[in-house]
Amino acid sequence: MSVTLFSVSRNINSNIVNYDLQLDQNNTPTDVVAYWVMYETDKSGSVTEDLTMMENNFAYGIDVTKVTPSPARVYFNLKQMPDMPLTVFYNKKRKEWVAGANLSENGICTITHVEAQIDFDKVIPMVKGLTVHALNTKNQQVSEWIPVNRSMQV
């Protein structure tokens, strides 16, 4: 079973990258996976594709650093945000699995969506920065711009 934690959209087209939490038969987290939802191909979102090796290694991939059964947690980083560790946990108040991060301007928040801003001025388009959309501890929508400090191909 899997649960979508959040997605990354881009200013290129309507395709998105989903980040799903994988759960075993006991509803215990085992991994986080990323894959494309190809809205440009099928508006219903039923067409998906794996990330390419380049996308997985440089742009949209993840590094799972630790999975703990008790308390049930998954710790990971997005390749696009290597300095912002994410923690997946079950939010009892919201009754759902969420990905949390410590945003510099807003503190601990639940990530809901990330927008990648692509720089087309280069020969190869690169990720210029990310707008992270999240819910703060008061359940208010907040957003934070995170510039990308290294080259990441789209």
OpenMM code with the backbone's topology and positions (N, CA, C; nanometers):
from openmm import Vec3, app, unit

residues = "MET SER VAL THR LEU PHE SER VAL SER ARG ASN ILE ASN SER ASN ILE VAL ASN TYR ASP LEU GLN LEU ASP GLN ASN ASN THR PRO THR ASP VAL VAL ALA TYR TRP VAL MET TYR GLU THR ASP LYS SER GLY SER VAL THR GLU ASP LEU THR MET MET GLU ASN ASN PHE ALA TYR GLY ILE ASP VAL THR LYS VAL THR PRO SER PRO ALA ARG VAL TYR PHE ASN LEU LYS GLN MET PRO ASP MET PRO LEU THR VAL PHE TYR ASN LYS LYS ARG LYS GLU TRP VAL ALA GLY ALA ASN LEU SER GLU ASN GLY ILE CYS THR ILE THR HIS VAL GLU ALA GLN ILE ASP PHE ASP LYS VAL ILE PRO MET VAL LYS GLY LEU THR VAL HIS ALA LEU ASN THR LYS ASN GLN GLN VAL SER GLU TRP ILE PRO VAL ASN ARG SER MET GLN VAL".split()
positions = [
    Vec3(0.0850, -0.1182, 0.0000),
    Vec3(0.0000, 0.0000, 0.0000),
    Vec3(0.0891, 0.1240, 0.0000),
    Vec3(0.0409, 0.2306, -0.0596),
    Vec3(0.1169, 0.3552, -0.0589),
    Vec3(0.0241, 0.4734, -0.0369),
    Vec3(0.0836, 0.5818, 0.0138),
    Vec3(0.0118, 0.7055, 0.0425),
    Vec3(0.0940, 0.8205, -0.0142),
    Vec3(0.0321, 0.9072, -0.0939),
    Vec3(0.1038, 1.0225, -0.1476),
    Vec3(0.1242, 1.1250, -0.0365),
    Vec3(0.2500, 1.1635, -0.0158),
    Vec3(0.2844, 1.2621, 0.0867),
    Vec3(0.2738, 1.4043, 0.0323),
    Vec3(0.3324, 1.4274, -0.0852),
    Vec3(0.3278, 1.5576, -0.1514),
    Vec3(0.3773, 1.5402, -0.2938),
    Vec3(0.3718, 1.6474, -0.3715),
    Vec3(0.4175, 1.6419, -0.5100),
    Vec3(0.5045, 1.7636, -0.5405),
    Vec3(0.5796, 1.7511, -0.6492),
    Vec3(0.6592, 1.8621, -0.7011),
    Vec3(0.6091, 1.8930, -0.8412),
    Vec3(0.5707, 2.0190, -0.8632),
    Vec3(0.5322, 2.0633, -0.9973),
    Vec3(0.6432, 2.1541, -1.0506),
    Vec3(0.6387, 2.1777, -1.1813),
    Vec3(0.7392, 2.2620, -1.2454),
    Vec3(0.6716, 2.3649, -1.3327),
    Vec3(0.7426, 2.4716, -1.3657),
    Vec3(0.6877, 2.5743, -1.4535),
    Vec3(0.7088, 2.5413, -1.6014),
    Vec3(0.7314, 2.4135, -1.6331),
    Vec3(0.7507, 2.3688, -1.7715),
    Vec3(0.6207, 2.3158, -1.8303),
    Vec3(0.5546, 2.2264, -1.7554),
    Vec3(0.4315, 2.1635, -1.8034),
    Vec3(0.3516, 2.1136, -1.6828),
    Vec3(0.2467, 2.0388, -1.7086),
    Vec3(0.1580, 1.9965, -1.5992),
    Vec3(0.1979, 1.8632, -1.5351),
    Vec3(0.3026, 1.7967, -1.5848),
    Vec3(0.3486, 1.6729, -1.5214),
    Vec3(0.4034, 1.7037, -1.3823),
    Vec3(0.3838, 1.6119, -1.2890),
    Vec3(0.4325, 1.6308, -1.1523),
    Vec3(0.5089, 1.5062, -1.1064),
    Vec3(0.5894, 1.5237, -1.0043),
    Vec3(0.6551, 1.4116, -0.9388),
    Vec3(0.5856, 1.3906, -0.8055),
    Vec3(0.5320, 1.2709, -0.7845),
    Vec3(0.4701, 1.2360, -0.6562),
    Vec3(0.5722, 1.1673, -0.5676),
    Vec3(0.5613, 1.1916, -0.4383),
    Vec3(0.6438, 1.1242, -0.3384),
    Vec3(0.5484, 1.0446, -0.2501),
    Vec3(0.5590, 0.9130, -0.2606),
    Vec3(0.4669, 0.8231, -0.1904),
    Vec3(0.5376, 0.7477, -0.0793),
    Vec3(0.4686, 0.7343, 0.0318),
    Vec3(0.5148, 0.6517, 0.1424),
    Vec3(0.4666, 0.5098, 0.1183),
    Vec3(0.5583, 0.4143, 0.1222),
    Vec3(0.5240, 0.2727, 0.1088),
    Vec3(0.4982, 0.2171, 0.2490),
    Vec3(0.3888, 0.1434, 0.2631),
    Vec3(0.3501, 0.0846, 0.3918),
    Vec3(0.3373, -0.0665, 0.3776),
    Vec3(0.3755, -0.1393, 0.4822),
    Vec3(0.3576, -0.2844, 0.4793),
    Vec3(0.2163, -0.3207, 0.5246),
    Vec3(0.1889, -0.4504, 0.5383),
    Vec3(0.0544, -0.4970, 0.5732),
    Vec3(0.0100, -0.4514, 0.7130),
    Vec3(0.1056, -0.4105, 0.7986),
    Vec3(0.0728, -0.3609, 0.9329),
    Vec3(0.0655, -0.2093, 0.9385),
    Vec3(0.0644, -0.1442, 0.8212),
    Vec3(0.0595, 0.0017, 0.8110),
    Vec3(0.1859, 0.0670, 0.8677),
    Vec3(0.2978, -0.0056, 0.8601),
    Vec3(0.4264, 0.0453, 0.9060),
    Vec3(0.5047, 0.0930, 0.7841),
    Vec3(0.5647, 0.2128, 0.7902),
    Vec3(0.6381, 0.2634, 0.6745),
    Vec3(0.7619, 0.1802, 0.6430),
    Vec3(0.7866, 0.1618, 0.5133),
    Vec3(0.9030, 0.0854, 0.4695),
    Vec3(0.9951, 0.1662, 0.3783),
    Vec3(0.9411, 0.2652, 0.3067),
    Vec3(1.0227, 0.3395, 0.2104),
    Vec3(0.9446, 0.4602, 0.1603),
    Vec3(1.0133, 0.5493, 0.0907),
    Vec3(0.9513, 0.6585, 0.0170),
    Vec3(0.9986, 0.6461, -0.1269),
    Vec3(0.9056, 0.6557, -0.2219),
    Vec3(0.9394, 0.6445, -0.3639),
    Vec3(0.8890, 0.7668, -0.4391),
    Vec3(0.9595, 0.7996, -0.5480),
    Vec3(0.9221, 0.9128, -0.6328),
    Vec3(0.8944, 0.8617, -0.7738),
    Vec3(0.7944, 0.9194, -0.8393),
    Vec3(0.7588, 0.8805, -0.9758),
    Vec3(0.6833, 0.9948, -1.0429),
    Vec3(0.6847, 0.9947, -1.1740),
    Vec3(0.6133, 1.0947, -1.2532),
    Vec3(0.4653, 1.0603, -1.2661),
    Vec3(0.3807, 1.1616, -1.2612),
    Vec3(0.2409, 1.1523, -1.3030),
    Vec3(0.2338, 1.2364, -1.4302),
    Vec3(0.2042, 1.1708, -1.5416),
    Vec3(0.2167, 1.2315, -1.6743),
    Vec3(0.0843, 1.2949, -1.7206),
    Vec3(0.0514, 1.4105, -1.6633),
    Vec3(-0.0719, 1.4804, -1.6996),
    Vec3(-0.0700, 1.5304, -1.8440),
    Vec3(0.0490, 1.5521, -1.8999),
    Vec3(0.0579, 1.5948, -2.0403),
    Vec3(0.0126, 1.4832, -2.1343),
    Vec3(0.0268, 1.3586, -2.0902),
    Vec3(-0.0126, 1.2425, -2.1693),
    Vec3(-0.1598, 1.2088, -2.1482),
    Vec3(-0.2034, 1.2154, -2.0219),
    Vec3(-0.3406, 1.1790, -1.9860),
    Vec3(-0.3844, 1.2677, -1.8707),
    Vec3(-0.4810, 1.3545, -1.8976),
    Vec3(-0.5277, 1.4531, -1.7984),
    Vec3(-0.5820, 1.3904, -1.6704),
    Vec3(-0.6193, 1.2611, -1.6742),
    Vec3(-0.6740, 1.1955, -1.5548),
    Vec3(-0.5656, 1.1630, -1.4516),
    Vec3(-0.4391, 1.1642, -1.4939),
    Vec3(-0.3300, 1.1311, -1.4021),
    Vec3(-0.3072, 0.9823, -1.3867),
    Vec3(-0.3659, 0.9028, -1.4751),
    Vec3(-0.3519, 0.7577, -1.4622),
    Vec3(-0.2219, 0.7046, -1.5237),
    Vec3(-0.1525, 0.7879, -1.6018),
    Vec3(-0.0269, 0.7452, -1.6624),
    Vec3(0.0886, 0.7897, -1.5728),
    Vec3(0.1701, 0.6931, -1.5303),
    Vec3(0.2857, 0.7233, -1.4463),
    Vec3(0.4117, 0.6670, -1.5113),
    Vec3(0.5265, 0.7229, -1.4729),
    Vec3(0.6555, 0.6749, -1.5213),
    Vec3(0.7564, 0.6838, -1.4087),
    Vec3(0.8538, 0.5943, -1.4111),
    Vec3(0.9643, 0.6029, -1.3171),
    Vec3(1.0507, 0.7234, -1.3519),
    Vec3(1.1238, 0.7743, -1.2540),
    Vec3(1.2222, 0.8782, -1.2803),
    Vec3(1.3368, 0.8170, -1.3614),
    Vec3(1.3960, 0.8956, -1.4497),
    Vec3(1.5150, 0.8488, -1.5196),
    Vec3(1.6315, 0.8473, -1.4213),
    Vec3(1.7423, 0.7857, -1.4606),
    Vec3(1.8594, 0.7817, -1.3741),
    Vec3(1.9079, 0.9235, -1.3417),
    Vec3(1.9109, 1.0126, -1.4421),
    Vec3(1.9541, 1.1517, -1.4199),
    Vec3(1.8590, 1.2230, -1.3244),
    Vec3(1.7282, 1.2073, -1.3465),
    Vec3(1.6298, 1.2718, -1.2589),
    Vec3(1.6412, 1.2198, -1.1166),
    Vec3(1.6627, 1.0899, -1.1031),
    Vec3(1.6733, 1.0282, -0.9712),
    Vec3(1.8009, 1.0710, -0.8988),
    Vec3(1.9098, 1.0844, -0.9719),
    Vec3(2.0384, 1.1170, -0.9092),
    Vec3(2.0606, 1.2657, -0.8861),
    Vec3(1.9948, 1.3523, -0.9645),
    Vec3(2.0268, 1.4941, -0.9541),
    Vec3(1.9085, 1.5856, -0.9245),
    Vec3(1.7918, 1.5564, -0.9744),
    Vec3(1.6841, 1.6546, -0.9644),
    Vec3(1.5733, 1.6146, -0.8676),
    Vec3(1.5061, 1.5044, -0.8928),
    Vec3(1.3838, 1.4729, -0.8188),
    Vec3(1.3961, 1.3516, -0.7273),
    Vec3(1.5124, 1.2922, -0.7241),
    Vec3(1.5317, 1.1726, -0.6433),
    Vec3(1.5358, 1.2023, -0.4942),
    Vec3(1.5447, 1.0959, -0.4170),
    Vec3(1.5487, 1.1079, -0.2716),
    Vec3(1.6590, 1.0199, -0.2151),
    Vec3(1.7020, 1.0563, -0.0957),
    Vec3(1.7940, 0.9743, -0.0177),
    Vec3(1.7238, 0.9402, 0.1129),
    Vec3(1.6802, 0.8150, 0.1259),
    Vec3(1.6223, 0.7701, 0.2527),
    Vec3(1.7394, 0.7391, 0.3449),
    Vec3(1.7447, 0.8073, 0.4584),
    Vec3(1.8581, 0.7901, 0.5483),
    Vec3(1.8301, 0.6929, 0.6620),
    Vec3(1.7008, 0.6771, 0.6967),
    Vec3(1.6686, 0.5896, 0.8097),
    Vec3(1.5189, 0.5580, 0.8096),
    Vec3(1.4860, 0.4337, 0.8447),
    Vec3(1.3469, 0.3915, 0.8646),
    Vec3(1.3416, 0.3280, 1.0031),
    Vec3(1.2512, 0.3774, 1.0877),
    Vec3(1.2391, 0.3204, 1.2220),
    Vec3(1.0973, 0.2672, 1.2420),
    Vec3(1.0838, 0.1464, 1.2984),
    Vec3(0.9507, 0.0903, 1.3188),
    Vec3(0.8787, 0.1482, 1.4408),
    Vec3(0.9531, 0.1883, 1.5430),
    Vec3(0.8882, 0.2393, 1.6646),
    Vec3(0.9749, 0.3479, 1.7275),
    Vec3(0.9322, 0.4731, 1.7213),
    Vec3(0.8099, 0.5173, 1.6540),
    Vec3(0.8256, 0.5077, 1.5025),
    Vec3(0.7153, 0.4859, 1.4357),
    Vec3(0.7154, 0.4673, 1.2906),
    Vec3(0.7543, 0.5987, 1.2230),
    Vec3(0.8728, 0.5987, 1.1631),
    Vec3(0.9255, 0.7183, 1.0983),
    Vec3(1.0101, 0.6784, 0.9770),
    Vec3(1.0140, 0.7696, 0.8791),
    Vec3(1.1073, 0.7585, 0.7683),
    Vec3(1.1765, 0.8939, 0.7584),
    Vec3(1.3085, 0.8918, 0.7529),
    Vec3(1.3880, 1.0137, 0.7408),
    Vec3(1.4494, 1.0149, 0.6013),
    Vec3(1.4309, 1.1265, 0.5291),
    Vec3(1.4847, 1.1342, 0.3939),
    Vec3(1.5108, 1.2781, 0.3528),
    Vec3(1.5845, 1.2930, 0.2433),
    Vec3(1.6115, 1.4231, 0.1829),
    Vec3(1.5752, 1.4165, 0.0360),
    Vec3(1.5231, 1.5270, -0.0165),
    Vec3(1.5075, 1.5418, -0.1600),
    Vec3(1.6419, 1.5859, -0.2168),
    Vec3(1.6778, 1.5363, -0.3342),
    Vec3(1.8025, 1.5797, -0.3979),
    Vec3(1.8007, 1.7312, -0.4196),
    Vec3(1.6815, 1.7878, -0.4421),
    Vec3(1.6687, 1.9317, -0.4639),
    Vec3(1.6879, 2.0115, -0.3352),
    Vec3(1.6680, 1.9487, -0.2200),
    Vec3(1.6795, 2.0183, -0.0914),
    Vec3(1.7679, 1.9373, 0.0037),
    Vec3(1.8970, 1.9211, -0.0290),
    Vec3(1.9819, 1.8338, 0.0520),
    Vec3(2.0034, 1.8836, 0.1951),
    Vec3(1.9867, 2.0124, 0.2178),
    Vec3(2.0085, 2.0679, 0.3517),
    Vec3(1.8810, 2.0739, 0.4357),
    Vec3(1.7709, 2.0180, 0.3845),
    Vec3(1.6449, 2.0194, 0.4578),
    Vec3(1.5955, 1.8762, 0.4763),
    Vec3(1.6338, 1.8114, 0.5873),
    Vec3(1.5840, 1.6755, 0.6106),
    Vec3(1.4332, 1.6739, 0.6308),
    Vec3(1.3691, 1.5707, 0.5790),
    Vec3(1.2249, 1.5518, 0.5942),
    Vec3(1.2010, 1.4296, 0.6818),
    Vec3(1.0972, 1.4361, 0.7621),
    Vec3(1.0598, 1.3243, 0.8481),
    Vec3(0.9155, 1.2880, 0.8203),
    Vec3(0.8919, 1.1616, 0.7878),
    Vec3(0.7559, 1.1122, 0.7665),
    Vec3(0.7069, 1.0514, 0.8974),
    Vec3(0.5869, 1.0900, 0.9375),
    Vec3(0.5280, 1.0369, 1.0606),
    Vec3(0.3760, 1.0388, 1.0482),
    Vec3(0.3104, 0.9666, 1.1380),
    Vec3(0.1640, 0.9647, 1.1379),
    Vec3(0.1150, 1.0785, 1.2260),
    Vec3(0.0407, 1.1710, 1.1659),
    Vec3(-0.0157, 1.2846, 1.2383),
    Vec3(-0.1510, 1.2418, 1.2946),
    Vec3(-0.1552, 1.2169, 1.4242),
    Vec3(-0.2775, 1.1667, 1.4878),
    Vec3(-0.3918, 1.2664, 1.4787),
    Vec3(-0.3603, 1.3937, 1.4867),
    Vec3(-0.4637, 1.4972, 1.4794),
    Vec3(-0.5307, 1.4987, 1.3419),
    Vec3(-0.4502, 1.4866, 1.2362),
    Vec3(-0.5035, 1.4877, 1.0996),
    Vec3(-0.5380, 1.3482, 1.0495),
    Vec3(-0.4968, 1.2452, 1.1249),
    Vec3(-0.5227, 1.1052, 1.0907),
    Vec3(-0.4692, 1.0695, 0.9520),
    Vec3(-0.3423, 1.1084, 0.9294),
    Vec3(-0.2789, 1.0763, 0.8019),
    Vec3(-0.1273, 1.0811, 0.8161),
    Vec3(-0.0597, 1.0120, 0.7240),
    Vec3(0.0852, 1.0168, 0.7156),
    Vec3(0.1247, 1.1477, 0.6504),
    Vec3(0.2259, 1.2154, 0.7045),
    Vec3(0.2702, 1.3440, 0.6522),
    Vec3(0.4230, 1.3485, 0.6473),
    Vec3(0.4747, 1.4412, 0.5666),
    Vec3(0.6184, 1.4685, 0.5618),
    Vec3(0.6413, 1.6042, 0.6265),
    Vec3(0.7181, 1.6065, 0.7329),
    Vec3(0.7454, 1.7301, 0.8044),
    Vec3(0.8863, 1.7790, 0.7798),
    Vec3(0.9032, 1.9109, 0.7868),
    Vec3(1.0353, 1.9721, 0.7704),
    Vec3(1.0418, 2.0979, 0.8548),
    Vec3(1.1628, 2.1380, 0.8881),
    Vec3(1.1844, 2.2613, 0.9632),
    Vec3(1.2168, 2.3715, 0.8632),
    Vec3(1.1171, 2.4524, 0.8300),
    Vec3(1.1377, 2.5629, 0.7365),
    Vec3(1.1968, 2.6806, 0.8135),
    Vec3(1.2974, 2.7454, 0.7565),
    Vec3(1.3703, 2.8496, 0.8298),
    Vec3(1.2821, 2.9646, 0.8755),
    Vec3(1.1837, 3.0027, 0.7949),
    Vec3(1.0979, 3.1158, 0.8303),
    Vec3(0.9733, 3.0751, 0.9084),
    Vec3(0.9378, 2.9474, 0.9061),
    Vec3(0.8096, 2.9054, 0.9622),
    Vec3(0.8182, 2.7922, 1.0643),
    Vec3(0.9358, 2.7427, 1.0933),
    Vec3(0.9506, 2.6347, 1.1900),
    Vec3(0.9048, 2.5008, 1.1348),
    Vec3(0.8661, 2.4105, 1.2240),
    Vec3(0.8232, 2.2765, 1.1839),
    Vec3(0.6903, 2.2856, 1.1097),
    Vec3(0.6865, 2.2297, 0.9895),
    Vec3(0.5674, 2.2355, 0.9044),
    Vec3(0.5460, 2.1021, 0.8334),
    Vec3(0.4236, 2.0808, 0.7872),
    Vec3(0.3891, 1.9647, 0.7056),
    Vec3(0.3904, 2.0073, 0.5592),
    Vec3(0.4776, 1.9447, 0.4799),
    Vec3(0.4902, 1.9790, 0.3383),
    Vec3(0.3649, 1.9314, 0.2641),
    Vec3(0.3057, 2.0212, 0.1842),
    Vec3(0.1884, 1.9843, 0.1049),
    Vec3(0.2185, 1.9826, -0.0448),
    Vec3(0.3093, 2.0694, -0.0894),
    Vec3(0.3409, 2.0796, -0.2320),
    Vec3(0.4706, 2.1583, -0.2476),
    Vec3(0.5453, 2.1267, -0.3525),
    Vec3(0.6677, 2.1992, -0.3850),
    Vec3(0.6606, 2.2400, -0.5318),
    Vec3(0.6950, 2.3663, -0.5604),
    Vec3(0.7002, 2.4152, -0.6983),
    Vec3(0.8455, 2.4397, -0.7353),
    Vec3(0.8922, 2.3754, -0.8408),
    Vec3(1.0284, 2.3959, -0.8901),
    Vec3(1.0260, 2.5032, -0.9980),
    Vec3(1.1077, 2.6057, -0.9800),
    Vec3(1.1203, 2.7115, -1.0808),
    Vec3(1.2410, 2.6792, -1.1677),
    Vec3(1.2153, 2.6637, -1.2972),
    Vec3(1.3178, 2.6210, -1.3906),
    Vec3(1.3772, 2.7421, -1.4617),
    Vec3(1.5099, 2.7464, -1.4697),
    Vec3(1.5826, 2.8512, -1.5395),
    Vec3(1.6105, 2.8035, -1.6812),
    Vec3(1.5498, 2.8710, -1.7796),
    Vec3(1.5651, 2.8318, -1.9196),
    Vec3(1.6774, 2.9086, -1.9893),
    Vec3(1.7515, 2.9916, -1.9159),
    Vec3(1.8581, 3.0709, -1.9761),
    Vec3(1.9837, 2.9885, -2.0032),
    Vec3(1.9884, 2.8677, -1.9535),
    Vec3(2.1042, 2.7802, -1.9712),
    Vec3(2.0820, 2.6902, -2.0934),
    Vec3(2.1899, 2.6316, -2.1419),
    Vec3(2.1790, 2.5359, -2.2526),
    Vec3(2.0924, 2.4190, -2.2076),
    Vec3(2.1179, 2.3705, -2.0865),
    Vec3(2.0354, 2.2658, -2.0262),
    Vec3(1.9542, 2.3320, -1.9157),
    Vec3(1.8205, 2.3251, -1.9197),
    Vec3(1.7406, 2.3875, -1.8141),
    Vec3(1.7804, 2.3351, -1.6758),
    Vec3(1.7871, 2.4253, -1.5788),
    Vec3(1.8272, 2.3906, -1.4422),
    Vec3(1.7235, 2.4402, -1.3425),
    Vec3(1.7151, 2.3725, -1.2283),
    Vec3(1.6274, 2.4169, -1.1204),
    Vec3(1.6914, 2.5396, -1.0555),
    Vec3(1.6186, 2.6508, -1.0556),
    Vec3(1.6674, 2.7762, -0.9990),
    Vec3(1.6364, 2.7852, -0.8501),
    Vec3(1.5190, 2.7365, -0.8142),
    Vec3(1.4777, 2.7421, -0.6747),
    Vec3(1.3451, 2.6711, -0.6554),
    Vec3(1.3056, 2.6575, -0.5312),
    Vec3(1.1839, 2.5851, -0.4955),
    Vec3(1.0965, 2.6696, -0.4047),
    Vec3(0.9670, 2.6668, -0.4298),
    Vec3(0.8723, 2.7245, -0.3361),
    Vec3(0.8066, 2.6078, -0.2642),
    Vec3(0.8292, 2.6016, -0.1342),
    Vec3(0.7731, 2.4939, -0.0528),
    Vec3(0.6444, 2.5450, 0.0105),
    Vec3(0.5352, 2.4741, -0.0154),
    Vec3(0.4055, 2.5070, 0.0445),
    Vec3(0.3806, 2.4064, 0.1567),
    Vec3(0.3333, 2.4557, 0.2704),
    Vec3(0.3203, 2.3690, 0.3870),
    Vec3(0.2126, 2.4214, 0.4813),
    Vec3(0.1814, 2.3389, 0.5803),
    Vec3(0.0929, 2.3785, 0.6899),
    Vec3(0.1781, 2.3923, 0.8151),
    Vec3(0.1649, 2.5063, 0.8849),
    Vec3(0.2402, 2.5223, 1.0080),
    Vec3(0.1670, 2.4535, 1.1232),
    Vec3(0.2195, 2.4655, 1.2430),
    Vec3(0.1604, 2.3967, 1.3586),
    Vec3(0.0220, 2.4502, 1.3946),
    Vec3(-0.0137, 2.5679, 1.3427),
    Vec3(-0.1487, 2.6233, 1.3642),
    Vec3(-0.2415, 2.5872, 1.2489),
    Vec3(-0.1956, 2.4965, 1.1600),
    Vec3(-0.2709, 2.4512, 1.0432),
    Vec3(-0.2957, 2.5638, 0.9429),
    Vec3(-0.2061, 2.6616, 0.9386),
    Vec3(-0.2147, 2.7716, 0.8429),
    Vec3(-0.1230, 2.7430, 0.7249),
    Vec3(-0.1686, 2.7793, 0.6032),
    Vec3(-0.0861, 2.7630, 0.4836),
    Vec3(0.0293, 2.8622, 0.4874),
    Vec3(0.1505, 2.8137, 0.4669),
    Vec3(0.2685, 2.8990, 0.4581),
    Vec3(0.3482, 2.8566, 0.3345),
    Vec3(0.4296, 2.9475, 0.2838),
    Vec3(0.5155, 2.9180, 0.1698),
    Vec3(0.6530, 2.9756, 0.1966),
    Vec3(0.7536, 2.9086, 0.1434),
    Vec3(0.8905, 2.9552, 0.1627),
    Vec3(0.9716, 2.9278, 0.0365),
    Vec3(1.0444, 3.0302, -0.0098),
    Vec3(1.1318, 3.0186, -0.1269),
    Vec3(1.2667, 2.9651, -0.0815),
    Vec3(1.3150, 2.8623, -0.1516),
    Vec3(1.4448, 2.8038, -0.1203),
    Vec3(1.5278, 2.8078, -0.2481),
    Vec3(1.6313, 2.8936, -0.2528),
    Vec3(1.7165, 2.8934, -0.3719),
    Vec3(1.7982, 2.7660, -0.3776),
    Vec3(1.8235, 2.7181, -0.4969),
    Vec3(1.9038, 2.5982, -0.5148),
    Vec3(2.0477, 2.6434, -0.5342),
    Vec3(2.1377, 2.5931, -0.4501),
    Vec3(2.2761, 2.6378, -0.4508),
    Vec3(2.3665, 2.5574, -0.5423),
    Vec3(2.3135, 2.4522, -0.6019),
    Vec3(2.3967, 2.3732, -0.6924),
    Vec3(2.3167, 2.3460, -0.8186),
    Vec3(2.3845, 2.3125, -0.9243),
    Vec3(2.3179, 2.2883, -1.0529),
    Vec3(2.2415, 2.1568, -1.0481),
    Vec3(2.1155, 2.1636, -1.0854),
    Vec3(2.0329, 2.0443, -1.0951),
    Vec3(1.9594, 2.0464, -1.2262),
    Vec3(1.9897, 1.9515, -1.3112),
    Vec3(1.9234, 1.9446, -1.4394),
    Vec3(1.7784, 1.9057, -1.4207),
    Vec3(1.6960, 1.9569, -1.5104),
    Vec3(1.5530, 1.9290, -1.5037),
    Vec3(1.5244, 1.7941, -1.5633),
] * unit.nanometer
topology = app.Topology()
chain = topology.addChain("A")
for resn in residues:
    res = topology.addResidue(resn, chain)
    for name in ("N", "CA", "C"):
        topology.addAtom(name, app.Element.getBySymbol(name[0]), res)
